[in-house]
Amino acid sequence: MWKCNFSAFYYNVVIGAISLAFIVVFVIGCSQMVGSLDGLNQNISLELRFLPEYLLRTGMRFFFAIFFSLVFSIIYATIAAKNKRIGRFLIYILDILQSIPVIGYLSLTVTLFLNLAPNNILGVELAIIFAIFTSQVWNMIFSIYQSLISVPTDLYEVARIYKLNNWKIFWKIELPFAIPNLIWNVILSMSSGWFFIVVSEVIIVGLHSYTVPGMGAYIALALKTMNVKAIIYATMAILTIICIFNELFLKPFATWSYKFLYEFNIGANKKNYSWLLDCMQRAEICNIIVYPIRIFCHFIINIKLPKIISKYSYHISIIFEIIWWLLIVLILFVSYQQLYFICINHLKMNDIMISLEYCSITALRVIILLLISSIIWIPIGIFIGLRPRLISKVQPIIQFLTALPANLYYPVFVITILHFNLNPNIWLSIMMVVGSQWYILYNVIGGTQAIPNELLEVGAIIKLNWLHKTMKIIFPAIFPAYVTGLITAAGASWNASIIAEIISWGDTTLITPGIGSYITTNTTQGNFPQIALGLMVMILFVLILDNLIWQPLYKFASTKFCLE
């Protein structure tokens, strides 16, 4: 009895200490996000003692960005999956938004956020959080959307047996079905946000520049001064915060999500372990903390809509659709007026031809690099996904490689290209998939993990060899997840072009022709018409590729290889 009480006391102390530390850090971090705008552009120091402060401030931005990304992605993906007419348009918009470079959002939104909090650092903080948000949320939306349109029909049959309405079907069947793949993509999204952190925290738009203390500003200064020691410090600091996020947030959620895997028997090979989740399940204090949340969730799941809404739900949906399309028409009309004004008054035909040429070059790079990445990472992802013990060892490594900002690779690329006199047009292209390739690997691993044991057991019973088992069972089962990874990797590659087609190390700058370098150069010079033109041409190419490649692939994956 004494041992049991001591054990409960130990778990309560651990969870209590972690909760208290989180509250203290959260309060300190929030207090640093407000203040006078006059003291914003303070000098960034490369001394090691300032790293904890920079790490905390960047970590807080990531925390808020991932929270808003989760809420927004669930709402957006649900609307897109539930309403086919609106959903088709939303997916088009999603393909466009995920491909717009982070610097494109910053150049258009910094002024807006500054006006929301005049003369306060909070405005710039909101702009940075929004930039990180845009680097994370699209992958999560695609993940939820792909899961919602792939829910097995037998789950809906269970819902009909228990007479669940559409509201309860979403909370008890559809969203739980999407959770394992969503959590896996949250891990990737959080890591990929680090890829653009330098662009987010050092904002240069024309004559205006905003440098906010954080890891991005620290890395930017280290690159500018060619300080290798500071780059090593930054790498170690990023590794530290990744480990903290992984142990305190990501790993417990990933382990918890295994309970929602769609299969009749979750074998021992699918189990994972999180010491924090184990402590939370054993600590009595957690029951007190979680109880209000349980009450709130129970209320949300069992909420009863007024009878008038249920009776006239079809008519109400028609009214909302009419309002939706009227808003879309209004936005398109205003956008057309603004773009027409820009093109007539500020652009020449030569500008349009150059942007089309550069975008064609970048599009060719994206397609070729995605094909090469798929050939490399699909077999590796399947190999890892079928070995859960290997996943627990490989995941932190992949997460760290994903999180390393592309700028940290600049010294290696610049020195190597100059030393061996290599062609920048070819070798700088690799930078575009330094971060985006992991979307393919992560989704393949996640899709392989989600394969029901029953399918693998069938392959063993009929004695399929490795090739036939891969082609007949594994690849069809992971194909929807792979397509999700491929589409998000494509968007991330377009996004990464802004930091891949023009790189600097000290006073040395290498530029390769492409729409990314075109937008980055004009953003630095403050040429807003050229920025708008570059974004418009990029959107045009994204829409063309979406209609020719991605949408047919998505439809094929959701119909041909949906679990039934």
C-alpha positions in Angstrom: 0.0 0.0 0.0 2.8 2.4 0.8 4.5 1.7 -2.5 1.3 2.4 -4.4 0.8 5.7 -2.6 4.4 6.7 -3.2 4.0 5.9 -6.9 0.8 8.1 -7.2 2.6 10.9 -5.3 5.6 10.6 -7.7 3.4 10.9 -10.8 1.5 13.8 -9.3 4.7 15.7 -8.5 6.1 15.1 -12.1 2.9 16.4 -13.8 2.5 19.2 -11.3 6.1 20.4 -11.9 5.8 20.2 -15.7 2.4 22.1 -15.6 3.9 24.8 -13.3 7.0 25.2 -15.5 4.8 25.4 -18.6 2.6 28.2 -17.0 5.7 30.2 -16.0 7.3 29.9 -19.4 4.0 30.7 -21.1 3.5 33.9 -19.0 7.1 35.1 -19.6 6.8 34.4 -23.3 3.5 36.2 -23.7 4.9 39.2 -21.8 7.8 39.5 -24.3 5.3 39.7 -27.2 4.1 43.1 -26.2 5.9 46.4 -25.8 6.8 49.6 -27.7 7.6 49.3 -31.4 10.5 51.7 -30.9 12.6 49.1 -29.2 12.0 46.4 -31.8 15.0 46.6 -34.0 17.4 46.0 -31.2 20.8 44.6 -31.9 20.9 40.8 -32.1 23.8 39.3 -30.1 25.5 36.1 -31.2 26.7 35.4 -27.6 25.6 32.0 -26.2 23.9 33.5 -23.2 21.2 35.1 -25.3 20.1 31.9 -27.0 17.6 30.8 -24.3 15.7 34.1 -24.7 15.7 33.8 -28.5 14.7 30.2 -28.2 11.8 31.0 -25.9 10.5 33.8 -28.1 10.6 31.6 -31.2 9.1 28.7 -29.4 6.1 30.8 -28.3 5.4 31.8 -31.9 5.5 28.2 -32.9 3.1 27.3 -30.1 0.5 29.8 -31.1 0.9 29.1 -34.8 0.4 25.3 -34.4 -2.7 26.0 -32.2 -4.3 28.2 -34.8 -3.3 25.8 -37.5 -5.1 22.9 -35.8 -8.3 24.9 -35.4 -8.3 26.4 -38.9 -7.4 23.1 -40.6 -10.2 21.1 -38.9 -12.8 23.8 -39.9 -11.4 24.3 -43.5 -11.0 20.6 -44.3 -14.4 19.7 -42.9 -16.2 22.2 -45.0 -14.2 21.1 -48.1 -15.0 17.4 -47.5 -18.7 17.9 -46.6 -19.7 20.2 -49.4 -18.5 19.1 -52.8 -19.4 22.2 -54.6 -17.7 24.6 -52.2 -15.0 21.9 -51.4 -13.8 21.8 -55.0 -13.2 25.5 -54.9 -11.6 25.4 -51.4 -9.1 22.8 -52.6 -8.2 25.0 -55.6 -7.6 27.8 -53.1 -5.6 25.5 -50.9 -3.3 24.5 -53.7 -2.7 28.2 -54.4 -2.2 29.3 -50.8 0.3 26.5 -50.0 2.4 27.5 -53.0 2.6 31.2 -52.3 6.0 31.9 -50.6 6.0 33.0 -47.0 7.7 36.2 -48.1 4.7 36.9 -50.3 2.4 36.8 -47.3 4.7 39.0 -45.3 5.0 41.7 -48.0 1.2 42.0 -48.1 0.3 41.4 -44.4 2.9 43.2 -42.3 1.1 46.6 -42.7 -2.2 45.0 -41.9 -1.0 43.5 -38.6 0.9 46.6 -37.7 -2.4 48.6 -38.0 -4.1 46.0 -35.7 -1.6 46.9 -33.0 -0.3 50.4 -33.7 3.1 51.2 -32.2 3.3 47.9 -30.5 5.6 44.9 -31.0 2.4 42.7 -31.0 1.7 43.7 -34.6 5.0 42.3 -35.9 4.6 39.3 -33.6 1.2 38.6 -35.2 2.7 38.9 -38.6 5.5 36.4 -37.8 3.0 34.0 -36.2 0.9 34.3 -39.4 3.9 33.6 -41.5 4.7 30.4 -39.5 1.0 29.5 -39.7 1.1 29.7 -43.5 4.1 27.3 -43.5 2.3 24.7 -41.3 -1.4 24.7 -41.9 -1.8 23.6 -45.5 -0.2 20.2 -44.9 -2.6 19.6 -42.0 -5.6 20.6 -44.0 -4.7 18.1 -46.7 -4.2 15.4 -44.1 -7.6 15.9 -42.6 -9.3 16.3 -45.9 -7.8 13.1 -47.3 -8.9 11.2 -44.2 -12.4 12.6 -44.2 -13.0 11.6 -47.9 -11.5 8.1 -47.2 -13.5 7.1 -44.2 -14.4 3.3 -44.6 -18.1 2.7 -45.4 -18.5 0.1 -42.6 -17.9 2.9 -40.1 -20.9 4.8 -41.5 -22.9 1.6 -41.3 -22.1 1.4 -37.6 -23.2 5.1 -37.3 -26.6 4.2 -38.9 -27.0 1.3 -36.6 -26.6 3.5 -33.6 -28.7 6.2 -35.3 -26.0 8.9 -35.0 -26.8 12.3 -36.6 -24.3 14.0 -38.8 -22.9 16.1 -35.9 -22.1 13.0 -33.8 -20.8 11.1 -36.8 -18.2 13.8 -37.3 -17.0 13.9 -33.6 -17.3 10.1 -32.9 -16.2 8.6 -36.3 -14.8 11.0 -38.9 -12.5 13.1 -36.7 -11.2 10.2 -34.7 -10.4 8.4 -38.0 -8.4 11.4 -39.1 -6.5 11.8 -35.9 -3.5 9.3 -36.4 -2.6 10.8 -39.8 -3.2 14.4 -38.5 -0.9 14.0 -35.5 1.8 12.6 -37.8 1.5 15.6 -40.1 1.4 18.0 -37.1 4.9 16.7 -36.3 6.0 17.4 -39.8 4.3 20.8 -40.0 5.9 22.0 -36.8 9.3 20.9 -38.1 8.8 22.5 -41.5 7.9 25.8 -39.9 11.6 26.1 -38.9 12.5 26.0 -42.5 11.2 29.5 -43.0 12.0 31.0 -39.6 14.8 33.3 -41.0 12.4 34.8 -43.5 9.7 35.2 -40.9 11.8 36.9 -38.2 13.8 39.2 -40.4 11.3 41.0 -42.5 12.6 43.3 -45.3 10.0 44.9 -47.5 11.4 47.8 -49.5 12.6 50.5 -47.2 11.0 49.0 -44.1 12.8 46.3 -42.1 11.7 44.6 -38.9 14.1 42.3 -36.9 12.5 40.5 -34.0 14.7 38.7 -31.4 14.5 35.0 -32.1 16.3 32.1 -33.6 15.6 33.3 -37.2 17.2 36.7 -36.5 20.1 34.9 -34.8 20.8 32.7 -37.8 20.5 35.6 -40.2 23.2 37.5 -38.4 25.4 34.5 -38.2 25.2 34.0 -41.9 25.8 37.7 -42.6 28.9 37.7 -40.4 30.0 34.2 -41.5 30.2 33.1 -37.9 30.4 29.3 -38.0 30.5 28.9 -34.2 27.1 30.8 -34.0 25.6 28.5 -36.7 26.7 25.5 -34.6 25.1 27.1 -31.5 21.9 27.7 -33.5 21.8 24.1 -34.7 22.2 22.8 -31.1 19.5 25.2 -29.8 17.1 24.0 -32.5 17.8 20.4 -31.7 17.1 21.2 -28.0 13.7 22.8 -28.6 12.8 20.0 -31.0 13.5 17.5 -28.3 11.5 19.5 -25.8 8.5 19.8 -28.1 8.8 16.2 -29.1 8.8 14.9 -25.5 6.2 17.2 -24.0 3.7 17.5 -26.8 4.3 15.5 -30.0 5.3 12.1 -28.7 2.4 11.9 -26.1 -0.1 12.9 -28.8 1.4 10.4 -31.3 1.2 7.6 -28.8 -2.4 8.6 -27.8 -3.4 8.6 -31.5 -2.7 4.9 -31.8 -6.0 4.2 -30.1 -7.8 5.6 -33.2 -6.1 3.4 -35.8 -8.6 1.7 -38.0 -8.2 -2.0 -37.5 -9.8 -4.7 -35.4 -6.6 -5.8 -33.6 -3.8 -3.4 -32.9 -0.9 -5.7 -32.6 2.1 -5.3 -30.3 4.1 -4.1 -33.3 1.9 -1.0 -33.5 2.4 0.1 -29.9 4.4 3.1 -28.9 5.4 4.5 -25.5 5.6 8.0 -24.1 6.8 8.5 -20.5 4.8 11.7 -20.2 1.5 10.1 -21.3 2.1 7.3 -18.9 2.6 9.8 -16.1 -0.5 11.7 -17.1 -2.6 8.5 -17.1 -1.4 7.6 -13.7 -1.4 11.0 -12.0 -4.6 11.8 -10.1 -4.0 15.5 -10.6 -4.6 15.1 -14.3 -8.2 13.9 -13.7 -8.8 17.2 -12.0 -7.2 19.2 -14.8 -8.9 17.2 -17.6 -12.4 17.1 -16.0 -13.5 20.5 -17.2 -12.2 19.7 -20.7 -14.2 16.4 -20.7 -17.4 18.2 -19.6 -16.9 20.7 -22.4 -16.2 18.0 -25.1 -19.2 16.0 -23.9 -21.3 19.1 -24.3 -20.0 19.8 -27.8 -20.4 16.2 -29.0 -24.0 15.9 -27.6 -25.1 19.3 -28.6 -28.7 19.3 -30.0 -29.4 21.7 -32.9 -32.8 23.5 -32.8 -35.5 21.6 -34.6 -36.0 24.5 -37.1 -32.3 24.1 -38.2 -32.7 20.3 -38.6 -36.0 20.8 -40.5 -34.7 23.4 -42.9 -31.1 22.4 -43.0 -31.1 21.9 -46.8 -32.6 25.4 -47.3 -30.2 27.0 -44.9 -27.2 25.3 -46.7 -28.5 26.7 -50.0 -28.7 30.2 -48.5 -25.1 29.9 -47.1 -23.8 28.7 -50.5 -25.4 31.7 -52.3 -23.8 34.1 -49.8 -20.5 32.2 -50.2 -20.5 32.5 -54.0 -21.6 36.2 -53.8 -18.6 36.9 -51.6 -16.3 35.0 -54.0 -17.6 37.0 -57.0 -17.1 40.2 -55.1 -13.5 39.3 -54.1 -12.7 38.3 -57.6 -14.1 41.5 -59.0 -12.1 43.7 -56.6 -9.0 41.6 -57.2 -9.4 42.0 -61.0 -9.7 45.7 -60.7 -6.6 46.0 -58.6 -4.5 43.7 -60.8 -5.7 45.4 -64.0 -4.6 48.8 -62.5 -1.2 47.3 -61.6 -0.6 45.7 -65.0 -1.7 48.8 -67.0 0.2 51.4 -64.9 3.3 49.7 -63.6 4.2 46.7 -65.7 5.5 46.1 -69.2 5.1 43.1 -71.6 8.8 42.3 -70.9 8.1 41.9 -67.2 5.3 39.4 -68.0 7.5 37.4 -70.4 10.3 37.2 -67.9 8.1 36.1 -65.1 6.5 33.4 -67.3 10.0 32.1 -68.3 11.2 32.1 -64.7 8.1 30.3 -63.5 8.4 27.6 -66.2 12.0 26.9 -65.0 10.9 26.6 -61.4 7.9 24.4 -62.4 10.3 22.0 -64.2 12.6 21.9 -61.2 9.7 21.1 -58.9 8.4 18.2 -61.0 11.8 16.6 -61.6 12.8 16.9 -57.9 9.5 15.4 -56.7 10.0 12.4 -59.0 13.5 11.8 -57.7 12.4 12.3 -54.1 9.5 9.8 -54.6 11.8 7.2 -56.1 14.2 7.5 -53.1 11.8 7.9 -50.1 8.8 5.6 -51.0 10.8 2.3 -50.4 12.6 3.8 -47.4 9.3 5.0 -45.9 7.7 1.6 -46.4 10.8 -0.1 -44.8 10.6 2.2 -41.8 6.8 2.2 -41.4 6.7 -1.6 -41.2 9.2 -1.5 -38.3 7.7 0.4 -35.3 10.9 0.0 -33.2 12.8 1.6 -36.0 10.3 4.5 -36.2 10.9 5.6 -32.6 14.6 5.8 -33.4 14.4 7.4 -36.8 11.6 9.9 -36.1 13.7 12.4 -34.0 16.4 12.3 -36.7 13.9 13.0 -39.5 12.3 15.7 -37.4 15.6 17.4 -36.8 16.6 17.3 -40.5 13.2 18.7 -41.4 13.5 21.5 -38.9 16.9 22.7 -39.9 16.3 26.0 -41.6 17.5 26.0 -45.2 19.7 28.9 -44.5 22.0 26.7 -42.4 22.9 24.8 -45.5 24.0 28.0 -47.3 27.7 27.8 -46.3 27.9 24.2 -47.5 26.3 24.9 -50.9 28.1 28.2 -51.5 31.6 26.8 -50.6 31.0 23.5 -52.5 29.7 25.2 -55.7 32.5 27.8 -55.8 35.3 25.3 -54.9 34.3 22.7 -57.6 33.0 25.4 -60.0 29.6 23.7 -60.2 26.6 25.0 -62.1 24.3 26.9 -59.7 21.3 26.3 -61.9 21.5 22.6 -61.2 22.9 22.4 -57.7 20.9 25.2 -56.1 17.8 23.3 -57.2 18.5 20.7 -54.6 17.8 23.3 -52.0 14.1 23.3 -53.0 13.6 19.8 -51.7 15.9 20.0 -48.7 12.7 20.6 -46.6 9.9 19.5 -48.8 11.1 15.9 -49.5 10.3 15.0 -45.9 6.6 15.5 -46.6 6.8 12.4 -48.8 8.7 10.4 -46.4 6.5 11.3 -43.4 3.3 10.5 -45.2 4.6 7.2 -46.5 5.7 6.2 -43.0 2.3 7.4 -41.6 0.4 5.6 -44.3 2.4 2.4 -43.7 1.8 2.5 -40.0 -2.0 2.8 -40.6 -2.2 -0.4 -42.7 -4.5 -2.8 -40.8 -2.7 -5.8 -39.5 -5.3 -8.0 -41.2 -4.1 -7.0 -44.7 -0.5 -7.8 -43.8 -1.6 -11.2 -42.3 -3.5 -12.0 -45.6 -0.3 -11.4 -47.5 1.6 -13.8 -45.1 -1.1 -16.4 -45.4 -1.1 -16.6 -49.2 2.7 -16.4 -49.1 3.3 -13.3 -51.3 6.9 -12.4 -51.9 8.2 -9.0 -51.0 7.6 -7.4 -54.5 4.0 -8.7 -54.8 3.1 -7.8 -51.2 4.4 -4.3 -51.8 2.6 -3.8 -55.1 -0.7 -5.6 -54.2 -1.1 -4.6 -50.5 1.3 -2.0 -49.2 1.5 0.5 -52.0 -2.3 0.6 -52.7 -2.9 1.1 -48.9 -0.4 4.0 -48.6 -1.2 5.6 -51.9 -3.7 8.2 -50.5 -1.2 9.2 -47.9 1.5 9.3 -50.5 -0.5 11.6 -52.7 -1.2 13.9 -49.8 2.6 14.0 -49.1 3.3 14.6 -52.8 0.9 17.5 -53.1 2.1 19.2 -49.9 5.7 18.6 -51.0 5.0 20.3 -54.3 3.5 23.3 -52.5 6.5 23.4 -50.1 8.9 23.3 -53.1 7.3 26.3 -54.7 7.4 28.0 -51.3 11.1 27.1 -50.8 12.1 28.6 -54.1 12.4 32.0 -52.5 15.3 30.8 -50.3 16.7 28.1 -52.7 17.1 30.2 -55.9 19.1 33.0 -54.2 21.5 32.2 -51.3 24.1 34.2 -49.5 27.1 33.5 -47.3 28.8 36.6 -46.1 29.3 38.9 -49.2 28.9 36.0 -51.6 25.5 35.6 -53.3 24.5 32.9 -55.8 21.4 33.4 -57.9 19.7 31.0 -60.3 16.9 32.1 -62.6 13.5 31.2 -61.3 10.3 32.7 -59.9 11.6 32.4 -56.4 14.6 34.6 -57.0 12.4 36.9 -59.0 10.0 37.5 -56.1 12.8 37.7 -53.5 14.8 40.2 -55.4 11.8 42.5 -56.1 10.7 42.1 -52.4 14.0 43.4 -51.2 13.9 46.3 -53.7 10.2 47.1 -52.7 8.9 46.6 -56.3 5.3 45.7 -55.3 3.9 45.5 -58.9 6.6 42.9 -59.8 5.9 41.0 -56.5 2.2 40.9 -57.4 3.1 39.8 -61.0 5.4 37.0 -59.7 2.7 35.7 -57.3 0.0 35.9 -60.1 2.1 33.9 -62.5 3.0 31.4 -59.8 -0.7 31.0 -59.0 -1.4 30.4 -62.7 1.1 27.6 -62.9 -0.1 26.1 -59.7 -3.7 26.0 -61.0 -2.5 24.4 -64.3 -0.5 21.7 -62.5 -3.4 21.2 -60.1 -5.9 20.5 -62.9 -3.5 18.4 -64.9 -1.8 16.3 -62.2 -2.9 16.8 -58.5 -6.7 16.7 -58.7 -6.8 13.6 -60.9 -4.3 11.9 -58.6 -6.4 12.9 -55.5 -9.6 11.6 -57.1 -7.9 8.4 -58.1 -6.5 7.9 -54.6 -9.8 8.6 -52.8 -11.8 6.2 -55.0 -9.5 3.5 -56.2 -7.6 2.9 -53.0 -10.1 3.9 -50.3 -10.4 1.4 -47.5 -13.8 -0.3 -47.6 
